[in-house]
C-alpha cells in the first residue's frame, strides 16, 4: 500500500489497525483531523464493542450506546469495512 505523505509505511499510520489506527488518526496533524467530517456525510458502522449501529460522521467517533471509540483514516474512508475499534474500555485523552 502507498503512504499518505505523512512519512508512514503501509501497515502503519493510516493503514494501521485497531487501537494503533485510532491513536494515529486522533493525533494526526496535531489532533485536528479527529473532528473533521468524513466526506459524504459519514459511514454506516456497527460498534465493534457492543454491536449497536451508528453513523461515524468524523474520522474519530464514539458509539452512542457504549462509548466505544472507532476511527477511519482519510485514505480509507470510502469503505465502512476500514473502520477500526480501539478496544473495550479505551478512552481518548
Jmol script that loads the backbone (N, CA, C; Angstrom):
load data "model"
ATOM      1  N   UNK A   1       0.849  -1.197   0.000  1.00  0.00           N
ATOM      2  CA  UNK A   1       0.000   0.000   0.000  1.00  0.00           C
ATOM      3  C   UNK A   1       0.879   1.240   0.000  1.00  0.00           C
ATOM      4  N   UNK A   2       0.388   2.287  -0.537  1.00  0.00           N
ATOM      5  CA  UNK A   2       1.144   3.529  -0.564  1.00  0.00           C
ATOM      6  C   UNK A   2       0.945   4.278   0.740  1.00  0.00           C
ATOM      7  N   UNK A   3       1.757   5.294   0.930  1.00  0.00           N
ATOM      8  CA  UNK A   3       1.597   6.061   2.166  1.00  0.00           C
ATOM      9  C   UNK A   3       0.795   7.318   1.908  1.00  0.00           C
ATOM     10  N   UNK A   4       0.457   8.031   2.985  1.00  0.00           N
ATOM     11  CA  UNK A   4      -0.402   9.211   2.877  1.00  0.00           C
ATOM     12  C   UNK A   4       0.378  10.491   2.693  1.00  0.00           C
ATOM     13  N   UNK A   5       1.708  10.378   2.618  1.00  0.00           N
ATOM     14  CA  UNK A   5       2.515  11.578   2.535  1.00  0.00           C
ATOM     15  C   UNK A   5       2.957  12.067   3.898  1.00  0.00           C
ATOM     16  N   UNK A   6       2.604  11.337   4.954  1.00  0.00           N
ATOM     17  CA  UNK A   6       2.969  11.713   6.322  1.00  0.00           C
ATOM     18  C   UNK A   6       4.243  10.999   6.764  1.00  0.00           C
ATOM     19  N   UNK A   7       4.863  10.232   5.876  1.00  0.00           N
ATOM     20  CA  UNK A   7       6.092   9.540   6.207  1.00  0.00           C
ATOM     21  C   UNK A   7       5.904   8.195   6.879  1.00  0.00           C
ATOM     22  N   UNK A   8       4.730   7.593   6.755  1.00  0.00           N
ATOM     23  CA  UNK A   8       4.466   6.285   7.361  1.00  0.00           C
ATOM     24  C   UNK A   8       4.347   5.240   6.270  1.00  0.00           C
ATOM     25  N   UNK A   9       4.971   4.086   6.508  1.00  0.00           N
ATOM     26  CA  UNK A   9       4.871   2.977   5.565  1.00  0.00           C
ATOM     27  C   UNK A   9       3.484   2.364   5.608  1.00  0.00           C
ATOM     28  N   UNK A  10       3.097   1.637   4.533  1.00  0.00           N
ATOM     29  CA  UNK A  10       1.868   0.873   4.548  1.00  0.00           C
ATOM     30  C   UNK A  10       1.892  -0.103   5.717  1.00  0.00           C
ATOM     31  N   UNK A  11       0.772  -0.308   6.368  1.00  0.00           N
ATOM     32  CA  UNK A  11       0.712  -1.174   7.536  1.00  0.00           C
ATOM     33  C   UNK A  11       0.838  -0.409   8.830  1.00  0.00           C
ATOM     34  N   UNK A  12       1.287   0.818   8.760  1.00  0.00           N
ATOM     35  CA  UNK A  12       1.378   1.696   9.920  1.00  0.00           C
ATOM     36  C   UNK A  12       0.674   2.994   9.559  1.00  0.00           C
ATOM     37  N   UNK A  13       0.607   3.904  10.487  1.00  0.00           N
ATOM     38  CA  UNK A  13      -0.028   5.186  10.202  1.00  0.00           C
ATOM     39  C   UNK A  13      -1.451   4.982   9.723  1.00  0.00           C
ATOM     40  N   UNK A  14      -1.823   5.554   8.581  1.00  0.00           N
ATOM     41  CA  UNK A  14      -3.208   5.472   8.121  1.00  0.00           C
ATOM     42  C   UNK A  14      -3.645   4.067   7.703  1.00  0.00           C
ATOM     43  N   UNK A  15      -2.704   3.125   7.645  1.00  0.00           N
ATOM     44  CA  UNK A  15      -3.040   1.756   7.266  1.00  0.00           C
ATOM     45  C   UNK A  15      -2.916   0.786   8.435  1.00  0.00           C
ATOM     46  N   UNK A  16      -2.763   1.336   9.643  1.00  0.00           N
ATOM     47  CA  UNK A  16      -2.699   0.519  10.853  1.00  0.00           C
ATOM     48  C   UNK A  16      -4.077  -0.061  11.141  1.00  0.00           C
ATOM     49  N   UNK A  17      -4.148  -0.878  12.168  1.00  0.00           N
ATOM     50  CA  UNK A  17      -5.423  -1.472  12.554  1.00  0.00           C
ATOM     51  C   UNK A  17      -5.647  -1.293  14.051  1.00  0.00           C
ATOM     52  N   UNK A  18      -6.909  -1.437  14.450  1.00  0.00           N
ATOM     53  CA  UNK A  18      -7.265  -1.392  15.863  1.00  0.00           C
ATOM     54  C   UNK A  18      -6.864  -0.103  16.564  1.00  0.00           C
ATOM     55  N   UNK A  19      -6.425  -0.254  17.810  1.00  0.00           N
ATOM     56  CA  UNK A  19      -6.068   0.898  18.644  1.00  0.00           C
ATOM     57  C   UNK A  19      -4.982   1.747  18.005  1.00  0.00           C
ATOM     58  N   UNK A  20      -4.022   1.116  17.334  1.00  0.00           N
ATOM     59  CA  UNK A  20      -2.937   1.863  16.699  1.00  0.00           C
ATOM     60  C   UNK A  20      -3.487   2.855  15.668  1.00  0.00           C
ATOM     61  N   UNK A  21      -4.459   2.425  14.873  1.00  0.00           N
ATOM     62  CA  UNK A  21      -5.062   3.325  13.882  1.00  0.00           C
ATOM     63  C   UNK A  21      -5.846   4.427  14.570  1.00  0.00           C
ATOM     64  N   UNK A  22      -6.636   4.091  15.584  1.00  0.00           N
ATOM     65  CA  UNK A  22      -7.420   5.103  16.302  1.00  0.00           C
ATOM     66  C   UNK A  22      -6.497   6.166  16.877  1.00  0.00           C
ATOM     67  N   UNK A  23      -5.415   5.755  17.521  1.00  0.00           N
ATOM     68  CA  UNK A  23      -4.480   6.721  18.100  1.00  0.00           C
ATOM     69  C   UNK A  23      -3.789   7.544  17.022  1.00  0.00           C
ATOM     70  N   UNK A  24      -3.433   6.920  15.899  1.00  0.00           N
ATOM     71  CA  UNK A  24      -2.805   7.654  14.804  1.00  0.00           C
ATOM     72  C   UNK A  24      -3.726   8.757  14.284  1.00  0.00           C
ATOM     73  N   UNK A  25      -4.969   8.401  13.972  1.00  0.00           N
ATOM     74  CA  UNK A  25      -5.906   9.379  13.421  1.00  0.00           C
ATOM     75  C   UNK A  25      -6.213  10.474  14.443  1.00  0.00           C
ATOM     76  N   UNK A  26      -6.376  10.110  15.710  1.00  0.00           N
ATOM     77  CA  UNK A  26      -6.682  11.098  16.748  1.00  0.00           C
ATOM     78  C   UNK A  26      -5.557  12.119  16.910  1.00  0.00           C
ATOM     79  N   UNK A  27      -4.328  11.704  16.647  1.00  0.00           N
ATOM     80  CA  UNK A  27      -3.181  12.597  16.836  1.00  0.00           C
ATOM     81  C   UNK A  27      -2.679  13.222  15.540  1.00  0.00           C
ATOM     82  N   UNK A  28      -3.149  12.735  14.401  1.00  0.00           N
ATOM     83  CA  UNK A  28      -2.660  13.217  13.105  1.00  0.00           C
ATOM     84  C   UNK A  28      -2.893  14.708  12.934  1.00  0.00           C
ATOM     85  N   UNK A  29      -1.923  15.342  12.335  1.00  0.00           N
ATOM     86  CA  UNK A  29      -1.998  16.774  12.033  1.00  0.00           C
ATOM     87  C   UNK A  29      -2.306  17.584  13.288  1.00  0.00           C
ATOM     88  N   UNK A  30      -1.624  17.238  14.380  1.00  0.00           N
ATOM     89  CA  UNK A  30      -1.792  17.984  15.631  1.00  0.00           C
ATOM     90  C   UNK A  30      -3.146  17.775  16.291  1.00  0.00           C
ATOM     91  N   UNK A  31      -3.824  16.704  15.959  1.00  0.00           N
ATOM     92  CA  UNK A  31      -5.130  16.416  16.543  1.00  0.00           C
ATOM     93  C   UNK A  31      -6.295  17.053  15.808  1.00  0.00           C
ATOM     94  N   UNK A  32      -6.014  17.782  14.749  1.00  0.00           N
ATOM     95  CA  UNK A  32      -7.086  18.487  14.034  1.00  0.00           C
ATOM     96  C   UNK A  32      -7.925  17.575  13.157  1.00  0.00           C
ATOM     97  N   UNK A  33      -7.401  16.421  12.799  1.00  0.00           N
ATOM     98  CA  UNK A  33      -8.120  15.508  11.916  1.00  0.00           C
ATOM     99  C   UNK A  33      -9.276  14.811  12.620  1.00  0.00           C
ATOM    100  N   UNK A  34      -9.138  14.567  13.911  1.00  0.00           N
ATOM    101  CA  UNK A  34     -10.121  13.723  14.619  1.00  0.00           C
ATOM    102  C   UNK A  34     -11.551  14.220  14.500  1.00  0.00           C
ATOM    103  N   UNK A  35     -11.782  15.518  14.488  1.00  0.00           N
ATOM    104  CA  UNK A  35     -13.141  16.053  14.453  1.00  0.00           C
ATOM    105  C   UNK A  35     -13.596  16.514  13.072  1.00  0.00           C
ATOM    106  N   UNK A  36     -12.777  16.282  12.062  1.00  0.00           N
ATOM    107  CA  UNK A  36     -13.178  16.677  10.700  1.00  0.00           C
ATOM    108  C   UNK A  36     -14.233  15.704  10.174  1.00  0.00           C
ATOM    109  N   UNK A  37     -15.219  16.227   9.461  1.00  0.00           N
ATOM    110  CA  UNK A  37     -16.268  15.359   8.916  1.00  0.00           C
ATOM    111  C   UNK A  37     -15.750  14.438   7.815  1.00  0.00           C
ATOM    112  N   UNK A  38     -16.274  13.234   7.808  1.00  0.00           N
ATOM    113  CA  UNK A  38     -15.968  12.288   6.749  1.00  0.00           C
ATOM    114  C   UNK A  38     -16.755  12.718   5.509  1.00  0.00           C
ATOM    115  N   UNK A  39     -16.105  12.796   4.346  1.00  0.00           N
ATOM    116  CA  UNK A  39     -16.812  13.194   3.127  1.00  0.00           C
ATOM    117  C   UNK A  39     -18.037  12.318   2.869  1.00  0.00           C
ATOM    118  N   UNK A  40     -19.070  12.932   2.349  1.00  0.00           N
ATOM    119  CA  UNK A  40     -20.282  12.203   2.016  1.00  0.00           C
ATOM    120  C   UNK A  40     -21.236  11.998   3.182  1.00  0.00           C
ATOM    121  N   UNK A  41     -20.963  12.631   4.309  1.00  0.00           N
ATOM    122  CA  UNK A  41     -21.867  12.539   5.448  1.00  0.00           C
ATOM    123  C   UNK A  41     -21.573  11.424   6.434  1.00  0.00           C
ATOM    124  N   UNK A  42     -20.501  10.679   6.226  1.00  0.00           N
ATOM    125  CA  UNK A  42     -20.123   9.650   7.181  1.00  0.00           C
ATOM    126  C   UNK A  42     -20.291   8.245   6.637  1.00  0.00           C
ATOM    127  N   UNK A  43     -19.986   7.287   7.504  1.00  0.00           N
ATOM    128  CA  UNK A  43     -20.042   5.878   7.142  1.00  0.00           C
ATOM    129  C   UNK A  43     -20.963   5.118   8.091  1.00  0.00           C
ATOM    130  N   UNK A  44     -21.779   4.219   7.562  1.00  0.00           N
ATOM    131  CA  UNK A  44     -22.580   3.378   8.445  1.00  0.00           C
ATOM    132  C   UNK A  44     -21.643   2.440   9.199  1.00  0.00           C
ATOM    133  N   UNK A  45     -21.876   2.293  10.496  1.00  0.00           N
ATOM    134  CA  UNK A  45     -20.989   1.474  11.316  1.00  0.00           C
ATOM    135  C   UNK A  45     -21.774   0.601  12.273  1.00  0.00           C
ATOM    136  N   UNK A  46     -21.179  -0.519  12.616  1.00  0.00           N
ATOM    137  CA  UNK A  46     -21.677  -1.372  13.694  1.00  0.00           C
ATOM    138  C   UNK A  46     -20.580  -1.363  14.733  1.00  0.00           C
ATOM    139  N   UNK A  47     -20.919  -0.980  15.947  1.00  0.00           N
ATOM    140  CA  UNK A  47     -19.928  -0.918  17.010  1.00  0.00           C
ATOM    141  C   UNK A  47     -19.257  -2.277  17.154  1.00  0.00           C
ATOM    142  N   UNK A  48     -17.963  -2.260  17.164  1.00  0.00           N
ATOM    143  CA  UNK A  48     -17.206  -3.492  17.290  1.00  0.00           C
ATOM    144  C   UNK A  48     -17.080  -3.909  18.749  1.00  0.00           C
ATOM    145  N   UNK A  49     -17.692  -3.117  19.642  1.00  0.00           N
ATOM    146  CA  UNK A  49     -17.728  -3.462  21.049  1.00  0.00           C
ATOM    147  C   UNK A  49     -19.058  -4.050  21.458  1.00  0.00           C
ATOM    148  N   UNK A  50     -20.148  -3.316  21.174  1.00  0.00           N
ATOM    149  CA  UNK A  50     -21.481  -3.756  21.627  1.00  0.00           C
ATOM    150  C   UNK A  50     -22.418  -4.161  20.508  1.00  0.00           C
ATOM    151  N   UNK A  51     -22.054  -3.860  19.250  1.00  0.00           N
ATOM    152  CA  UNK A  51     -22.881  -4.246  18.114  1.00  0.00           C
ATOM    153  C   UNK A  51     -23.923  -3.229  17.684  1.00  0.00           C
ATOM    154  N   UNK A  52     -24.081  -2.136  18.428  1.00  0.00           N
ATOM    155  CA  UNK A  52     -25.059  -1.106  18.060  1.00  0.00           C
ATOM    156  C   UNK A  52     -24.681  -0.468  16.727  1.00  0.00           C
ATOM    157  N   UNK A  53     -25.684  -0.080  15.946  1.00  0.00           N
ATOM    158  CA  UNK A  53     -25.416   0.608  14.686  1.00  0.00           C
ATOM    159  C   UNK A  53     -25.430   2.110  14.899  1.00  0.00           C
ATOM    160  N   UNK A  54     -24.574   2.803  14.159  1.00  0.00           N
ATOM    161  CA  UNK A  54     -24.486   4.261  14.215  1.00  0.00           C
ATOM    162  C   UNK A  54     -23.787   4.744  12.953  1.00  0.00           C
ATOM    163  N   UNK A  55     -23.729   6.026  12.755  1.00  0.00           N
ATOM    164  CA  UNK A  55     -23.001   6.608  11.631  1.00  0.00           C
ATOM    165  C   UNK A  55     -21.759   7.295  12.162  1.00  0.00           C
ATOM    166  N   UNK A  56     -20.608   6.883  11.663  1.00  0.00           N
ATOM    167  CA  UNK A  56     -19.345   7.536  12.004  1.00  0.00           C
ATOM    168  C   UNK A  56     -19.251   8.768  11.127  1.00  0.00           C
ATOM    169  N   UNK A  57     -19.457   9.947  11.696  1.00  0.00           N
ATOM    170  CA  UNK A  57     -19.522  11.182  10.918  1.00  0.00           C
ATOM    171  C   UNK A  57     -18.202  11.943  10.881  1.00  0.00           C
ATOM    172  N   UNK A  58     -17.312  11.659  11.833  1.00  0.00           N
ATOM    173  CA  UNK A  58     -15.987  12.279  11.870  1.00  0.00           C
ATOM    174  C   UNK A  58     -14.942  11.168  11.844  1.00  0.00           C
ATOM    175  N   UNK A  59     -13.694  11.509  11.571  1.00  0.00           N
ATOM    176  CA  UNK A  59     -12.661  10.488  11.429  1.00  0.00           C
ATOM    177  C   UNK A  59     -12.428   9.700  12.714  1.00  0.00           C
ATOM    178  N   UNK A  60     -12.711  10.275  13.865  1.00  0.00           N
ATOM    179  CA  UNK A  60     -12.698   9.565  15.141  1.00  0.00           C
ATOM    180  C   UNK A  60     -14.037   9.843  15.807  1.00  0.00           C
ATOM    181  N   UNK A  61     -14.720   8.798  16.234  1.00  0.00           N
ATOM    182  CA  UNK A  61     -16.020   8.983  16.868  1.00  0.00           C
ATOM    183  C   UNK A  61     -16.302   7.850  17.838  1.00  0.00           C
ATOM    184  N   UNK A  62     -17.379   8.019  18.581  1.00  0.00           N
ATOM    185  CA  UNK A  62     -17.720   7.006  19.567  1.00  0.00           C
ATOM    186  C   UNK A  62     -19.120   6.457  19.331  1.00  0.00           C
ATOM    187  N   UNK A  63     -19.306   5.241  19.755  1.00  0.00           N
ATOM    188  CA  UNK A  63     -20.609   4.588  19.686  1.00  0.00           C
ATOM    189  C   UNK A  63     -21.532   5.285  20.686  1.00  0.00           C
ATOM    190  N   UNK A  64     -22.713   5.705  20.247  1.00  0.00           N
ATOM    191  CA  UNK A  64     -23.623   6.380  21.167  1.00  0.00           C
ATOM    192  C   UNK A  64     -24.172   5.444  22.249  1.00  0.00           C
ATOM    193  N   UNK A  65     -24.119   4.142  22.038  1.00  0.00           N
ATOM    194  CA  UNK A  65     -24.657   3.194  23.015  1.00  0.00           C
ATOM    195  C   UNK A  65     -23.665   2.864  24.133  1.00  0.00           C
ATOM    196  N   UNK A  66     -22.396   2.609  23.768  1.00  0.00           N
ATOM    197  CA  UNK A  66     -21.426   2.172  24.793  1.00  0.00           C
ATOM    198  C   UNK A  66     -20.218   3.073  24.922  1.00  0.00           C
ATOM    199  N   UNK A  67     -20.051   4.034  24.005  1.00  0.00           N
ATOM    200  CA  UNK A  67     -18.901   4.941  24.063  1.00  0.00           C
ATOM    201  C   UNK A  67     -17.646   4.387  23.424  1.00  0.00           C
ATOM    202  N   UNK A  68     -17.717   3.214  22.803  1.00  0.00           N
ATOM    203  CA  UNK A  68     -16.545   2.625  22.153  1.00  0.00           C
ATOM    204  C   UNK A  68     -16.000   3.542  21.067  1.00  0.00           C
ATOM    205  N   UNK A  69     -14.681   3.722  21.053  1.00  0.00           N
ATOM    206  CA  UNK A  69     -14.030   4.649  20.120  1.00  0.00           C
ATOM    207  C   UNK A  69     -13.660   3.928  18.832  1.00  0.00           C
ATOM    208  N   UNK A  70     -14.079   4.524  17.711  1.00  0.00           N
ATOM    209  CA  UNK A  70     -13.829   3.994  16.369  1.00  0.00           C
ATOM    210  C   UNK A  70     -13.171   5.093  15.527  1.00  0.00           C
ATOM    211  N   UNK A  71     -12.431   4.690  14.502  1.00  0.00           N
ATOM    212  CA  UNK A  71     -11.810   5.656  13.598  1.00  0.00           C
ATOM    213  C   UNK A  71     -11.602   5.042  12.226  1.00  0.00           C
ATOM    214  N   UNK A  72     -11.454   5.922  11.274  1.00  0.00           N
ATOM    215  CA  UNK A  72     -11.087   5.540   9.917  1.00  0.00           C
ATOM    216  C   UNK A  72     -10.137   6.614   9.413  1.00  0.00           C
ATOM    217  N   UNK A  73      -9.154   6.228   8.611  1.00  0.00           N
ATOM    218  CA  UNK A  73      -8.205   7.209   8.088  1.00  0.00           C
ATOM    219  C   UNK A  73      -8.697   7.753   6.750  1.00  0.00           C
ATOM    220  N   UNK A  74      -8.313   8.986   6.414  1.00  0.00           N
ATOM    221  CA  UNK A  74      -8.764   9.588   5.157  1.00  0.00           C
ATOM    222  C   UNK A  74      -8.499   8.748   3.917  1.00  0.00           C
ATOM    223  N   UNK A  75      -7.331   8.096   3.771  1.00  0.00           N
ATOM    224  CA  UNK A  75      -7.137   7.319   2.547  1.00  0.00           C
ATOM    225  C   UNK A  75      -8.043   6.098   2.436  1.00  0.00           C
ATOM    226  N   UNK A  76      -8.691   5.720   3.548  1.00  0.00           N
ATOM    227  CA  UNK A  76      -9.505   4.508   3.557  1.00  0.00           C
ATOM    228  C   UNK A  76     -10.967   4.787   3.899  1.00  0.00           C
ATOM    229  N   UNK A  77     -11.383   6.048   3.835  1.00  0.00           N
ATOM    230  CA  UNK A  77     -12.714   6.419   4.329  1.00  0.00           C
ATOM    231  C   UNK A  77     -13.860   6.182   3.352  1.00  0.00           C
ATOM    232  N   UNK A  78     -13.603   5.524   2.253  1.00  0.00           N
ATOM    233  CA  UNK A  78     -14.685   5.235   1.301  1.00  0.00           C
ATOM    234  C   UNK A  78     -15.404   3.926   1.613  1.00  0.00           C
ATOM    235  N   UNK A  79     -14.852   3.134   2.537  1.00  0.00           N
ATOM    236  CA  UNK A  79     -15.396   1.803   2.799  1.00  0.00           C
ATOM    237  C   UNK A  79     -15.586   1.585   4.297  1.00  0.00           C
ATOM    238  N   UNK A  80     -16.813   1.344   4.758  1.00  0.00           N
ATOM    239  CA  UNK A  80     -17.060   1.101   6.182  1.00  0.00           C
ATOM    240  C   UNK A  80     -16.261  -0.071   6.749  1.00  0.00           C
ATOM    241  N   UNK A  81     -15.823  -0.990   5.906  1.00  0.00           N
ATOM    242  CA  UNK A  81     -15.027  -2.129   6.375  1.00  0.00           C
ATOM    243  C   UNK A  81     -13.683  -1.686   6.952  1.00  0.00           C
ATOM    244  N   UNK A  82     -13.270  -0.461   6.652  1.00  0.00           N
ATOM    245  CA  UNK A  82     -11.987   0.045   7.138  1.00  0.00           C
ATOM    246  C   UNK A  82     -12.080   0.722   8.504  1.00  0.00           C
ATOM    247  N   UNK A  83     -13.262   0.828   9.066  1.00  0.00           N
ATOM    248  CA  UNK A  83     -13.419   1.415  10.396  1.00  0.00           C
ATOM    249  C   UNK A  83     -12.754   0.492  11.416  1.00  0.00           C
ATOM    250  N   UNK A  84     -11.957   1.080  12.284  1.00  0.00           N
ATOM    251  CA  UNK A  84     -11.237   0.317  13.292  1.00  0.00           C
ATOM    252  C   UNK A  84     -11.735   0.685  14.689  1.00  0.00           C
ATOM    253  N   UNK A  85     -11.622  -0.248  15.618  1.00  0.00           N
ATOM    254  CA  UNK A  85     -12.088  -0.114  17.001  1.00  0.00           C
ATOM    255  C   UNK A  85     -10.890  -0.121  17.927  1.00  0.00           C
ATOM    256  N   UNK A  86     -10.871   0.787  18.888  1.00  0.00           N
ATOM    257  CA  UNK A  86      -9.739   0.898  19.800  1.00  0.00           C
ATOM    258  C   UNK A  86      -9.727  -0.165  20.886  1.00  0.00           C
ATOM    259  N   UNK A  87     -10.849  -0.847  21.098  1.00  0.00           N
ATOM    260  CA  UNK A  87     -10.908  -1.862  22.135  1.00  0.00           C
ATOM    261  C   UNK A  87     -11.784  -1.432  23.292  1.00  0.00           C
ATOM    262  N   UNK A  88     -12.320  -2.401  23.987  1.00  0.00           N
ATOM    263  CA  UNK A  88     -13.203  -2.133  25.125  1.00  0.00           C
ATOM    264  C   UNK A  88     -12.470  -1.322  26.190  1.00  0.00           C
ATOM    265  N   UNK A  89     -13.154  -0.321  26.701  1.00  0.00           N
ATOM    266  CA  UNK A  89     -12.603   0.498  27.775  1.00  0.00           C
ATOM    267  C   UNK A  89     -11.651   1.601  27.353  1.00  0.00           C
ATOM    268  N   UNK A  90     -11.294   1.683  26.059  1.00  0.00           N
ATOM    269  CA  UNK A  90     -10.365   2.711  25.590  1.00  0.00           C
ATOM    270  C   UNK A  90     -11.045   4.076  25.629  1.00  0.00           C
ATOM    271  N   UNK A  91     -10.343   5.073  26.092  1.00  0.00           N
ATOM    272  CA  UNK A  91     -10.849   6.450  26.115  1.00  0.00           C
ATOM    273  C   UNK A  91      -9.804   7.375  25.516  1.00  0.00           C
ATOM    274  N   UNK A  92     -10.238   8.320  24.721  1.00  0.00           N
ATOM    275  CA  UNK A  92      -9.335   9.327  24.154  1.00  0.00           C
ATOM    276  C   UNK A  92      -8.895  10.293  25.241  1.00  0.00           C
ATOM    277  N   UNK A  93      -7.662  10.705  25.148  1.00  0.00           N
ATOM    278  CA  UNK A  93      -7.146  11.699  26.095  1.00  0.00           C
ATOM    279  C   UNK A  93      -7.374  13.085  25.589  1.00  0.00           C
TER     280      UNK A  93
END
end "model"
wireframe off; spacefill off
backbone 0.3
color backbone group
